[in-house]
């Protein structure tokens, strides 16, 4: 029987690539979307074309009070679509980008980033545990910005720093169930994230390429396969690790 992964924010960008990469590894996928239902359905169709089962569920990743109802839906989909009671891997990918200097960051911006990037993954993972198989894994998504400092991302990077600490605690506390927990930290990637600045602003794109050892900006295809690898038996002894996938940015 195929393993099953749950990918939050899987309808576009990096999450879409993660979902498709997991399917290519022979893993079935439940992906979530916030508002892009048609895009999510398209990703499910691509998963099914690859020979795996797929499903899409709506999730407000910043509303922890909705998580119980969400996992009720997950349970139903597991039974009806995948003929399963539990899933194996959770990828906490859903996120938003807010660019604001430290001096100008508002409390509302801070709270939005906190809810979706730290509080959300904390409690979503907590509530997922009862539906997860022992011996599975969790992949949290951080950012290169948690290692190096780029003005305008103090709040965003602070949440990602929190995720990296949380990852180690989860690995320690869930190890008794054989659940591995790792964090993948992408560098700047050409997607629509944060308004598509990295992709669409030529000056920004060239600057990032200039500070990256491999001489270019990252692409979604650079990330999804790493996440998928962590959800395979080949990665069975990788635990509590931060894997930066940035092409060697700011070395």
PAPA-509115 format. One record per residue (C-alpha): residue in one letter; x, y, z. Coordinates in Angstrom, 3 decimals. Example, Ala and Ser with C-alpha at 12.3 -4.5 7.8 and 13.67 -1.06 7.14 Angstrom:
// PAPA-509115
<pt><code>A</code><c1>12.300</c1><c2>-4.500</c2><c3>7.800</c3></pt>
<pt><code>S</code><c1>13.670</c1><c2>-1.060</c2><c3>7.140</c3></pt>
This chain:
// PAPA-509115
<pt><code>X</code><c1>0.000</c1><c2>0.000</c2><c3>0.000</c3></pt>
<pt><code>X</code><c1>1.261</c1><c2>3.480</c2><c3>-0.877</c3></pt>
<pt><code>X</code><c1>2.292</c1><c2>5.874</c2><c3>1.843</c3></pt>
<pt><code>X</code><c1>0.181</c1><c2>9.045</c2><c3>2.141</c3></pt>
<pt><code>X</code><c1>1.437</c1><c2>12.606</c2><c3>2.599</c3></pt>
<pt><code>X</code><c1>-0.470</c1><c2>15.720</c2><c3>3.621</c3></pt>
<pt><code>X</code><c1>0.933</c1><c2>18.909</c2><c3>2.080</c3></pt>
<pt><code>X</code><c1>-0.410</c1><c2>22.263</c2><c3>3.241</c3></pt>
<pt><code>X</code><c1>-0.484</c1><c2>25.019</c2><c3>0.650</c3></pt>
<pt><code>X</code><c1>-0.136</c1><c2>22.483</c2><c3>-2.153</c3></pt>
<pt><code>X</code><c1>-2.114</c1><c2>24.195</c2><c3>-4.903</c3></pt>
<pt><code>X</code><c1>0.698</c1><c2>26.382</c2><c3>-6.231</c3></pt>
<pt><code>X</code><c1>4.345</c1><c2>27.360</c2><c3>-5.947</c3></pt>
<pt><code>X</code><c1>6.630</c1><c2>25.223</c2><c3>-3.847</c3></pt>
<pt><code>X</code><c1>3.759</c1><c2>23.238</c2><c3>-2.356</c3></pt>
<pt><code>X</code><c1>2.588</c1><c2>22.167</c2><c3>-5.797</c3></pt>
<pt><code>X</code><c1>6.092</c1><c2>21.017</c2><c3>-6.674</c3></pt>
<pt><code>X</code><c1>6.337</c1><c2>19.127</c2><c3>-3.386</c3></pt>
<pt><code>X</code><c1>3.033</c1><c2>17.374</c2><c3>-4.033</c3></pt>
<pt><code>X</code><c1>4.035</c1><c2>16.333</c2><c3>-7.554</c3></pt>
<pt><code>X</code><c1>7.498</c1><c2>15.235</c2><c3>-6.407</c3></pt>
<pt><code>X</code><c1>5.939</c1><c2>13.080</c2><c3>-3.698</c3></pt>
<pt><code>X</code><c1>3.682</c1><c2>11.464</c2><c3>-6.287</c3></pt>
<pt><code>X</code><c1>6.711</c1><c2>10.729</c2><c3>-8.449</c3></pt>
<pt><code>X</code><c1>8.156</c1><c2>8.859</c2><c3>-5.463</c3></pt>
<pt><code>X</code><c1>5.049</c1><c2>6.664</c2><c3>-5.341</c3></pt>
<pt><code>X</code><c1>3.412</c1><c2>8.506</c2><c3>-2.446</c3></pt>
<pt><code>X</code><c1>-0.287</c1><c2>9.423</c2><c3>-2.445</c3></pt>
<pt><code>X</code><c1>-1.051</c1><c2>13.042</c2><c3>-1.601</c3></pt>
<pt><code>X</code><c1>-3.680</c1><c2>15.070</c2><c3>0.209</c3></pt>
<pt><code>X</code><c1>-3.032</c1><c2>18.738</c2><c3>-0.475</c3></pt>
<pt><code>X</code><c1>-4.641</c1><c2>21.812</c2><c3>0.989</c3></pt>
<pt><code>X</code><c1>-5.555</c1><c2>25.131</c2><c3>-0.528</c3></pt>
<pt><code>X</code><c1>-6.838</c1><c2>28.365</c2><c3>0.922</c3></pt>
<pt><code>X</code><c1>-8.857</c1><c2>29.865</c2><c3>-1.950</c3></pt>
<pt><code>X</code><c1>-7.460</c1><c2>28.414</c2><c3>-5.201</c3></pt>
<pt><code>X</code><c1>-9.831</c1><c2>25.451</c2><c3>-5.518</c3></pt>
<pt><code>X</code><c1>-9.447</c1><c2>25.098</c2><c3>-9.287</c3></pt>
<pt><code>X</code><c1>-5.663</c1><c2>25.198</c2><c3>-9.069</c3></pt>
<pt><code>X</code><c1>-5.755</c1><c2>22.552</c2><c3>-6.344</c3></pt>
<pt><code>X</code><c1>-7.979</c1><c2>20.343</c2><c3>-8.515</c3></pt>
<pt><code>X</code><c1>-5.473</c1><c2>20.698</c2><c3>-11.351</c3></pt>
<pt><code>X</code><c1>-2.658</c1><c2>19.498</c2><c3>-9.093</c3></pt>
<pt><code>X</code><c1>-4.763</c1><c2>16.520</c2><c3>-8.003</c3></pt>
<pt><code>X</code><c1>-5.334</c1><c2>15.663</c2><c3>-11.662</c3></pt>
<pt><code>X</code><c1>-1.591</c1><c2>15.727</c2><c3>-12.288</c3></pt>
<pt><code>X</code><c1>-1.009</c1><c2>13.490</c2><c3>-9.263</c3></pt>
<pt><code>X</code><c1>-3.537</c1><c2>11.011</c2><c3>-10.613</c3></pt>
<pt><code>X</code><c1>-1.960</c1><c2>11.136</c2><c3>-14.068</c3></pt>
<pt><code>X</code><c1>1.274</c1><c2>9.991</c2><c3>-12.446</c3></pt>
<pt><code>X</code><c1>-0.490</c1><c2>6.910</c2><c3>-11.125</c3></pt>
<pt><code>X</code><c1>-1.010</c1><c2>7.986</c2><c3>-7.511</c3></pt>
<pt><code>X</code><c1>-4.134</c1><c2>8.928</c2><c3>-5.601</c3></pt>
<pt><code>X</code><c1>-4.744</c1><c2>12.565</c2><c3>-4.737</c3></pt>
<pt><code>X</code><c1>-7.263</c1><c2>14.762</c2><c3>-2.958</c3></pt>
<pt><code>X</code><c1>-7.606</c1><c2>18.458</c2><c3>-2.103</c3></pt>
<pt><code>X</code><c1>-9.136</c1><c2>20.016</c2><c3>1.002</c3></pt>
<pt><code>X</code><c1>-9.686</c1><c2>23.650</c2><c3>1.942</c3></pt>
<pt><code>X</code><c1>-7.697</c1><c2>24.823</c2><c3>4.956</c3></pt>
<pt><code>X</code><c1>-7.264</c1><c2>28.183</c2><c3>6.621</c3></pt>
<pt><code>X</code><c1>-3.760</c1><c2>27.546</c2><c3>7.901</c3></pt>
<pt><code>X</code><c1>-3.879</c1><c2>30.678</c2><c3>10.050</c3></pt>
<pt><code>X</code><c1>-7.063</c1><c2>29.675</c2><c3>11.906</c3></pt>
<pt><code>X</code><c1>-6.158</c1><c2>27.110</c2><c3>14.533</c3></pt>
<pt><code>X</code><c1>-9.765</c1><c2>26.897</c2><c3>15.686</c3></pt>
<pt><code>X</code><c1>-10.666</c1><c2>25.328</c2><c3>12.325</c3></pt>
<pt><code>X</code><c1>-8.168</c1><c2>22.475</c2><c3>12.635</c3></pt>
<pt><code>X</code><c1>-10.471</c1><c2>19.997</c2><c3>14.396</c3></pt>
<pt><code>X</code><c1>-13.059</c1><c2>20.300</c2><c3>11.628</c3></pt>
<pt><code>X</code><c1>-10.291</c1><c2>20.057</c2><c3>9.023</c3></pt>
<pt><code>X</code><c1>-9.004</c1><c2>16.773</c2><c3>10.407</c3></pt>
<pt><code>X</code><c1>-12.542</c1><c2>15.411</c2><c3>10.496</c3></pt>
<pt><code>X</code><c1>-12.533</c1><c2>16.003</c2><c3>6.743</c3></pt>
<pt><code>X</code><c1>-9.095</c1><c2>14.412</c2><c3>6.432</c3></pt>
<pt><code>X</code><c1>-10.389</c1><c2>11.305</c2><c3>8.192</c3></pt>
<pt><code>X</code><c1>-13.319</c1><c2>11.072</c2><c3>5.782</c3></pt>
<pt><code>X</code><c1>-11.098</c1><c2>11.529</c2><c3>2.723</c3></pt>
<pt><code>X</code><c1>-8.631</c1><c2>8.933</c2><c3>3.997</c3></pt>
<pt><code>X</code><c1>-11.429</c1><c2>6.361</c2><c3>4.239</c3></pt>
<pt><code>X</code><c1>-13.261</c1><c2>7.241</c2><c3>1.031</c3></pt>
<pt><code>X</code><c1>-10.410</c1><c2>8.035</c2><c3>-1.346</c3></pt>
<pt><code>X</code><c1>-7.405</c1><c2>6.195</c2><c3>0.046</c3></pt>
<pt><code>X</code><c1>-9.094</c1><c2>3.291</c2><c3>1.908</c3></pt>
<pt><code>X</code><c1>-6.913</c1><c2>4.142</c2><c3>4.889</c3></pt>
<pt><code>X</code><c1>-7.308</c1><c2>5.214</c2><c3>8.506</c3></pt>
<pt><code>X</code><c1>-4.094</c1><c2>7.236</c2><c3>8.827</c3></pt>
<pt><code>X</code><c1>-1.470</c1><c2>9.066</c2><c3>6.812</c3></pt>
<pt><code>X</code><c1>2.304</c1><c2>8.948</c2><c3>7.010</c3></pt>
<pt><code>X</code><c1>3.868</c1><c2>12.333</c2><c3>6.276</c3></pt>
<pt><code>X</code><c1>2.977</c1><c2>15.930</c2><c3>7.073</c3></pt>
<pt><code>X</code><c1>4.590</c1><c2>18.804</c2><c3>5.172</c3></pt>
<pt><code>X</code><c1>3.938</c1><c2>22.175</c2><c3>6.821</c3></pt>
<pt><code>X</code><c1>4.390</c1><c2>24.364</c2><c3>3.763</c3></pt>
<pt><code>X</code><c1>1.525</c1><c2>26.902</c2><c3>3.723</c3></pt>
<pt><code>X</code><c1>2.746</c1><c2>30.450</c2><c3>4.096</c3></pt>
<pt><code>X</code><c1>2.565</c1><c2>34.101</c2><c3>3.148</c3></pt>
<pt><code>X</code><c1>5.223</c1><c2>36.726</c2><c3>2.561</c3></pt>
<pt><code>X</code><c1>5.226</c1><c2>40.207</c2><c3>4.085</c3></pt>
<pt><code>X</code><c1>8.106</c1><c2>42.582</c2><c3>3.374</c3></pt>
<pt><code>X</code><c1>8.394</c1><c2>45.389</c2><c3>5.916</c3></pt>
<pt><code>X</code><c1>11.277</c1><c2>46.992</c2><c3>7.748</c3></pt>
<pt><code>X</code><c1>11.612</c1><c2>46.248</c2><c3>11.445</c3></pt>
<pt><code>X</code><c1>10.752</c1><c2>49.851</c2><c3>12.318</c3></pt>
<pt><code>X</code><c1>7.596</c1><c2>49.818</c2><c3>10.198</c3></pt>
<pt><code>X</code><c1>6.236</c1><c2>46.318</c2><c3>10.863</c3></pt>
<pt><code>X</code><c1>2.753</c1><c2>46.553</c2><c3>12.359</c3></pt>
<pt><code>X</code><c1>1.292</c1><c2>44.353</c2><c3>15.046</c3></pt>
<pt><code>X</code><c1>-1.269</c1><c2>43.136</c2><c3>12.521</c3></pt>
<pt><code>X</code><c1>1.495</c1><c2>42.039</c2><c3>10.128</c3></pt>
<pt><code>X</code><c1>3.363</c1><c2>40.342</c2><c3>12.958</c3></pt>
<pt><code>X</code><c1>0.247</c1><c2>38.479</c2><c3>14.103</c3></pt>
<pt><code>X</code><c1>-0.561</c1><c2>37.354</c2><c3>10.546</c3></pt>
<pt><code>X</code><c1>2.912</c1><c2>35.917</c2><c3>10.131</c3></pt>
<pt><code>X</code><c1>2.834</c1><c2>34.335</c2><c3>13.576</c3></pt>
<pt><code>X</code><c1>-0.529</c1><c2>32.663</c2><c3>12.973</c3></pt>
<pt><code>X</code><c1>0.363</c1><c2>31.077</c2><c3>9.657</c3></pt>
<pt><code>X</code><c1>4.081</c1><c2>30.361</c2><c3>10.073</c3></pt>
<pt><code>X</code><c1>4.448</c1><c2>29.339</c2><c3>13.723</c3></pt>
<pt><code>X</code><c1>1.196</c1><c2>28.969</c2><c3>15.650</c3></pt>
<pt><code>X</code><c1>-0.474</c1><c2>27.274</c2><c3>12.688</c3></pt>
<pt><code>X</code><c1>2.158</c1><c2>24.562</c2><c3>12.150</c3></pt>
<pt><code>X</code><c1>2.489</c1><c2>24.029</c2><c3>15.913</c3></pt>
<pt><code>X</code><c1>-1.158</c1><c2>23.204</c2><c3>16.470</c3></pt>
<pt><code>X</code><c1>-1.842</c1><c2>21.660</c2><c3>13.061</c3></pt>
<pt><code>X</code><c1>0.921</c1><c2>19.140</c2><c3>13.729</c3></pt>
<pt><code>X</code><c1>-0.318</c1><c2>18.567</c2><c3>17.264</c3></pt>
<pt><code>X</code><c1>-3.800</c1><c2>17.741</c2><c3>16.001</c3></pt>
<pt><code>X</code><c1>-2.431</c1><c2>15.621</c2><c3>13.131</c3></pt>
<pt><code>X</code><c1>-0.686</c1><c2>13.199</c2><c3>15.477</c3></pt>
<pt><code>X</code><c1>-3.752</c1><c2>11.067</c2><c3>16.142</c3></pt>
<pt><code>X</code><c1>-4.107</c1><c2>10.415</c2><c3>12.402</c3></pt>
<pt><code>X</code><c1>-0.418</c1><c2>9.809</c2><c3>11.684</c3></pt>
<pt><code>X</code><c1>1.173</c1><c2>6.397</c2><c3>11.434</c3></pt>
<pt><code>X</code><c1>4.161</c1><c2>5.579</c2><c3>13.582</c3></pt>
<pt><code>X</code><c1>7.345</c1><c2>5.504</c2><c3>11.544</c3></pt>
<pt><code>X</code><c1>6.303</c1><c2>8.407</c2><c3>9.348</c3></pt>
<pt><code>X</code><c1>7.722</c1><c2>11.891</c2><c3>9.164</c3></pt>
<pt><code>X</code><c1>7.168</c1><c2>15.620</c2><c3>9.346</c3></pt>
<pt><code>X</code><c1>8.863</c1><c2>18.217</c2><c3>7.155</c3></pt>
<pt><code>X</code><c1>8.649</c1><c2>21.824</c2><c3>8.298</c3></pt>
<pt><code>X</code><c1>9.511</c1><c2>24.627</c2><c3>5.900</c3></pt>
<pt><code>X</code><c1>11.826</c1><c2>27.399</c2><c3>7.043</c3></pt>
<pt><code>X</code><c1>13.870</c1><c2>29.871</c2><c3>4.996</c3></pt>
<pt><code>X</code><c1>17.440</c1><c2>30.854</c2><c3>4.308</c3></pt>
<pt><code>X</code><c1>16.426</c1><c2>34.111</c2><c3>5.987</c3></pt>
<pt><code>X</code><c1>16.622</c1><c2>32.338</c2><c3>9.346</c3></pt>
<pt><code>X</code><c1>20.397</c1><c2>31.993</c2><c3>8.801</c3></pt>
<pt><code>X</code><c1>21.293</c1><c2>35.291</c2><c3>7.132</c3></pt>
<pt><code>X</code><c1>19.695</c1><c2>38.696</c2><c3>7.539</c3></pt>
<pt><code>X</code><c1>18.013</c1><c2>40.625</c2><c3>4.732</c3></pt>
<pt><code>X</code><c1>16.330</c1><c2>43.912</c2><c3>5.697</c3></pt>
<pt><code>X</code><c1>12.544</c1><c2>43.789</c2><c3>5.475</c3></pt>
<pt><code>X</code><c1>12.052</c1><c2>40.249</c2><c3>6.747</c3></pt>
<pt><code>X</code><c1>12.608</c1><c2>40.517</c2><c3>10.498</c3></pt>
<pt><code>X</code><c1>9.144</c1><c2>39.269</c2><c3>11.461</c3></pt>
<pt><code>X</code><c1>8.960</c1><c2>36.561</c2><c3>8.785</c3></pt>
<pt><code>X</code><c1>12.440</c1><c2>35.251</c2><c3>9.604</c3></pt>
<pt><code>X</code><c1>11.721</c1><c2>35.283</c2><c3>13.334</c3></pt>
<pt><code>X</code><c1>8.826</c1><c2>32.897</c2><c3>12.775</c3></pt>
<pt><code>X</code><c1>11.037</c1><c2>30.648</c2><c3>10.665</c3></pt>
<pt><code>X</code><c1>13.653</c1><c2>30.666</c2><c3>13.412</c3></pt>
<pt><code>X</code><c1>10.926</c1><c2>29.483</c2><c3>15.744</c3></pt>
<pt><code>X</code><c1>10.008</c1><c2>26.676</c2><c3>13.349</c3></pt>
<pt><code>X</code><c1>13.608</c1><c2>25.489</c2><c3>13.343</c3></pt>
<pt><code>X</code><c1>13.684</c1><c2>25.258</c2><c3>17.140</c3></pt>
<pt><code>X</code><c1>10.261</c1><c2>23.595</c2><c3>17.148</c3></pt>
<pt><code>X</code><c1>11.534</c1><c2>20.993</c2><c3>14.674</c3></pt>
<pt><code>X</code><c1>14.195</c1><c2>19.811</c2><c3>17.114</c3></pt>
<pt><code>X</code><c1>11.693</c1><c2>19.561</c2><c3>19.957</c3></pt>
<pt><code>X</code><c1>9.237</c1><c2>17.631</c2><c3>17.792</c3></pt>
<pt><code>X</code><c1>11.984</c1><c2>15.234</c2><c3>16.718</c3></pt>
<pt><code>X</code><c1>12.925</c1><c2>14.636</c2><c3>20.350</c3></pt>
<pt><code>X</code><c1>9.387</c1><c2>14.126</c2><c3>21.600</c3></pt>
<pt><code>X</code><c1>8.040</c1><c2>12.120</c2><c3>18.656</c3></pt>
<pt><code>X</code><c1>11.047</c1><c2>9.878</c2><c3>18.259</c3></pt>
<pt><code>X</code><c1>9.437</c1><c2>7.227</c2><c3>20.467</c3></pt>
<pt><code>X</code><c1>6.867</c1><c2>6.769</c2><c3>17.699</c3></pt>
<pt><code>X</code><c1>9.535</c1><c2>6.553</c2><c3>15.026</c3></pt>
<pt><code>X</code><c1>8.375</c1><c2>9.860</c2><c3>13.538</c3></pt>
<pt><code>X</code><c1>11.258</c1><c2>11.819</c2><c3>12.044</c3></pt>
<pt><code>X</code><c1>11.043</c1><c2>15.621</c2><c3>11.924</c3></pt>
<pt><code>X</code><c1>13.256</c1><c2>17.744</c2><c3>9.691</c3></pt>
<pt><code>X</code><c1>13.230</c1><c2>21.274</c2><c3>8.352</c3></pt>
<pt><code>X</code><c1>13.911</c1><c2>22.365</c2><c3>4.770</c3></pt>
<pt><code>X</code><c1>15.039</c1><c2>25.966</c2><c3>4.339</c3></pt>
<pt><code>X</code><c1>14.701</c1><c2>27.192</c2><c3>0.742</c3></pt>
<pt><code>X</code><c1>16.607</c1><c2>30.184</c2><c3>-0.509</c3></pt>
<pt><code>X</code><c1>14.973</c1><c2>32.749</c2><c3>-2.787</c3></pt>
<pt><code>X</code><c1>12.773</c1><c2>30.950</c2><c3>-5.335</c3></pt>
<pt><code>X</code><c1>11.055</c1><c2>32.135</c2><c3>-8.512</c3></pt>
<pt><code>X</code><c1>7.386</c1><c2>31.767</c2><c3>-7.568</c3></pt>
<pt><code>X</code><c1>4.422</c1><c2>34.094</c2><c3>-6.959</c3></pt>
<pt><code>X</code><c1>5.294</c1><c2>34.106</c2><c3>-3.236</c3></pt>
<pt><code>X</code><c1>5.416</c1><c2>37.606</c2><c3>-1.776</c3></pt>
<pt><code>X</code><c1>3.888</c1><c2>39.054</c2><c3>-4.922</c3></pt>
<pt><code>X</code><c1>6.390</c1><c2>37.320</c2><c3>-7.201</c3></pt>
<pt><code>X</code><c1>9.182</c1><c2>39.805</c2><c3>-6.463</c3></pt>
<pt><code>X</code><c1>12.021</c1><c2>37.325</c2><c3>-6.866</c3></pt>
<pt><code>X</code><c1>10.577</c1><c2>36.042</c2><c3>-10.135</c3></pt>
<pt><code>X</code><c1>9.423</c1><c2>39.295</c2><c3>-11.699</c3></pt>
<pt><code>X</code><c1>11.867</c1><c2>41.966</c2><c3>-10.480</c3></pt>
<pt><code>X</code><c1>14.908</c1><c2>41.635</c2><c3>-12.745</c3></pt>
<pt><code>X</code><c1>17.128</c1><c2>43.707</c2><c3>-10.475</c3></pt>
<pt><code>X</code><c1>16.206</c1><c2>41.618</c2><c3>-7.422</c3></pt>
<pt><code>X</code><c1>16.677</c1><c2>38.416</c2><c3>-9.387</c3></pt>
<pt><code>X</code><c1>20.143</c1><c2>39.439</c2><c3>-10.570</c3></pt>
<pt><code>X</code><c1>21.189</c1><c2>40.517</c2><c3>-7.088</c3></pt>
<pt><code>X</code><c1>20.190</c1><c2>37.184</c2><c3>-5.556</c3></pt>
<pt><code>X</code><c1>22.002</c1><c2>35.323</c2><c3>-8.316</c3></pt>
<pt><code>X</code><c1>25.123</c1><c2>37.392</c2><c3>-7.609</c3></pt>
<pt><code>X</code><c1>25.261</c1><c2>36.306</c2><c3>-3.958</c3></pt>
<pt><code>X</code><c1>24.555</c1><c2>32.642</c2><c3>-4.709</c3></pt>
<pt><code>X</code><c1>27.473</c1><c2>30.283</c2><c3>-5.279</c3></pt>
<pt><code>X</code><c1>25.721</c1><c2>28.488</c2><c3>-8.128</c3></pt>
<pt><code>X</code><c1>24.984</c1><c2>31.805</c2><c3>-9.815</c3></pt>
<pt><code>X</code><c1>21.210</c1><c2>31.773</c2><c3>-10.199</c3></pt>
<pt><code>X</code><c1>17.939</c1><c2>32.080</c2><c3>-8.321</c3></pt>
<pt><code>X</code><c1>16.219</c1><c2>28.895</c2><c3>-7.192</c3></pt>
<pt><code>X</code><c1>13.312</c1><c2>27.244</c2><c3>-8.991</c3></pt>
<pt><code>X</code><c1>10.443</c1><c2>25.193</c2><c3>-7.517</c3></pt>
<pt><code>X</code><c1>11.977</c1><c2>22.065</c2><c3>-9.046</c3></pt>
<pt><code>X</code><c1>15.012</c1><c2>22.623</c2><c3>-6.808</c3></pt>
<pt><code>X</code><c1>12.918</c1><c2>22.166</c2><c3>-3.654</c3></pt>
<pt><code>X</code><c1>10.181</c1><c2>19.583</c2><c3>-4.141</c3></pt>
<pt><code>X</code><c1>12.516</c1><c2>16.654</c2><c3>-4.674</c3></pt>
<pt><code>X</code><c1>14.358</c1><c2>17.356</c2><c3>-1.417</c3></pt>
<pt><code>X</code><c1>11.104</c1><c2>17.299</c2><c3>0.543</c3></pt>
<pt><code>X</code><c1>10.016</c1><c2>14.125</c2><c3>-1.242</c3></pt>
<pt><code>X</code><c1>13.369</c1><c2>12.465</c2><c3>-0.458</c3></pt>
<pt><code>X</code><c1>12.835</c1><c2>13.138</c2><c3>3.251</c3></pt>
<pt><code>X</code><c1>9.597</c1><c2>11.169</c2><c3>2.959</c3></pt>
<pt><code>X</code><c1>11.323</c1><c2>8.005</c2><c3>1.742</c3></pt>
<pt><code>X</code><c1>13.090</c1><c2>5.119</c2><c3>3.428</c3></pt>
<pt><code>X</code><c1>16.399</c1><c2>6.400</c2><c3>2.051</c3></pt>
<pt><code>X</code><c1>16.091</c1><c2>9.239</c2><c3>4.583</c3></pt>
<pt><code>X</code><c1>15.198</c1><c2>6.974</c2><c3>7.498</c3></pt>
<pt><code>X</code><c1>18.214</c1><c2>8.051</c2><c3>9.585</c3></pt>
<pt><code>X</code><c1>17.892</c1><c2>11.786</c2><c3>8.939</c3></pt>
<pt><code>X</code><c1>16.234</c1><c2>13.417</c2><c3>11.911</c3></pt>
<pt><code>X</code><c1>16.138</c1><c2>16.863</c2><c3>13.559</c3></pt>
<pt><code>X</code><c1>18.163</c1><c2>18.346</c2><c3>10.691</c3></pt>
<pt><code>X</code><c1>18.017</c1><c2>21.718</c2><c3>8.967</c3></pt>
<pt><code>X</code><c1>18.619</c1><c2>21.285</c2><c3>5.244</c3></pt>
<pt><code>X</code><c1>19.126</c1><c2>24.568</c2><c3>3.430</c3></pt>
<pt><code>X</code><c1>18.365</c1><c2>24.385</c2><c3>-0.280</c3></pt>
<pt><code>X</code><c1>19.630</c1><c2>27.728</c2><c3>-1.547</c3></pt>
<pt><code>X</code><c1>22.374</c1><c2>26.981</c2><c3>-4.066</c3></pt>
<pt><code>X</code><c1>24.883</c1><c2>28.358</c2><c3>-1.573</c3></pt>
<pt><code>X</code><c1>23.422</c1><c2>31.804</c2><c3>-0.826</c3></pt>
<pt><code>X</code><c1>25.367</c1><c2>34.264</c2><c3>1.312</c3></pt>
<pt><code>X</code><c1>28.251</c1><c2>31.911</c2><c3>2.037</c3></pt>
